[in-house]
Amino acid sequence: MSAIGTVESLWRYPVKSMSGEELDEVFAGFSGVYGDRLFAFSSSASRKGFPFLTAREQCEMLRYRPRFRQRDKAARPINQSEAEKAGATPLYADPDDLMLDVEAPTGDTLAIDDSALIEALRQGIDAKHQLTLLRSERALTDCRPLSIFGIQSARKLGEETGITVDKRRFRANIYLDLAEGFAEDKFVGRSIRIGPKVIVSILERDPRCMMITLDPDTGEKEPALLKKVAQAHSGMAGVYGAVLVEGMMHKGDAVELLN
């Protein structure tokens, strides 16, 4: 085992493609971060294999800020301690305990299931997008359960492009403070321990799309960033992982390379 860095910050995204929230601690389960991407909006105009409306079509989504109504019940599984003692997978809270309100860019706050939210999201996009709210007990991620990104990688891309690169563009669950840019690439095929318990298998590098060109605060595009990732890093930035041992992760946790 060898120490490779620390957890710089932890994030979850209660609604797919909307703003994320930074947390001091999160529960990492086999299906990902507890409370991550439980809601999404499907569009009749999206392809069958990926039915979601995202900021690719509606960049204003990034400016919507979802918040759990009962933050304590959304913090971790309701029977975490009992499940750990029994060696069982913990349970998610009742759906009513994981309901959301969403603050729109206008300042209005709407319930996640309010039809007015759908109408707001349809503003300025093609009328063929007929939207439906989706809800899942597990994260509606694009690929693997966890996304991991080194803050030095954002700095390196900033040096390569000459622009200030906000790490939030990469919408990771775990941001790591590592020795150098793109150091996380070297962990693919290996496992890391985060804090005293959580073990994550690093499965593959993360192929990037135009989402990283969108400013997380304004939705404005910066195409040079995706171009540089494509040219200098084979279109990849960050890595995907799967949880092998569940548990709580905390900001500042030490990270070790296991094999």
CORLIN-V591013 format. One line per field, one symbol per residue. ss: DSSP state (~ for helix, > for strand, _ for the rest). phi: phi as a letter, one per 20 degrees, with the letter a starting at -180 (. if undefined). psi: psi as a letter, one per 40 degrees, with the letter a starting at -180 (. if undefined). Layout:
ss: ???
phi: ???
psi: ???
//
This chain:
ss: _>>>>>>>>>>>__>_____>>>_>>>>>__>>_____>>>>>________>______~~~~~_>>>>___________~~~~~~~________~~~~_>>>>_____>>>___~~~~~~~_________>>>>>__________>>>>>~~~~~~~~~~~_____~~~~___>>>>_____~~~~~___>>>>___>>>>>>>>>>__~~~~>______>_~~~~~~~~~~~__>>>>>>>>>>_>>>>___>>>>__
phi: .bfcrcffaccccgcgnegececfbbeddfeoffnelfcbdecfeefffbeeecffecffgfeedebffdfffeeagfcgfffffemdffeefggfedecdceegfnfdcfgdffffffffefndgfffedcfdccecfeefbefcdcbeffffffffffdmcfdfgfgeleecddedfbfmffgfefncccddmfcfcceeeafefdcfgfeeffednfecgffffffffdclmdbncdccfecfredcgngfcdeeb
psi: ihheaihdihiigdhheiiihhidiihhideahhehfdiihiheeiidegeihaeddgdeddehhihhdgddeediidfddddddefihiiiiiddefiiihhideeihiidehdddddddeheiheeghihhihieihgidcidihhhhddddddddddeeihhhdedefidhhihadihfdddeeheiiihhaedhhhhhdiihhiaedeehheddeiigdddddddddeffeihiiiihhdhiaiiiheiihihd.
//
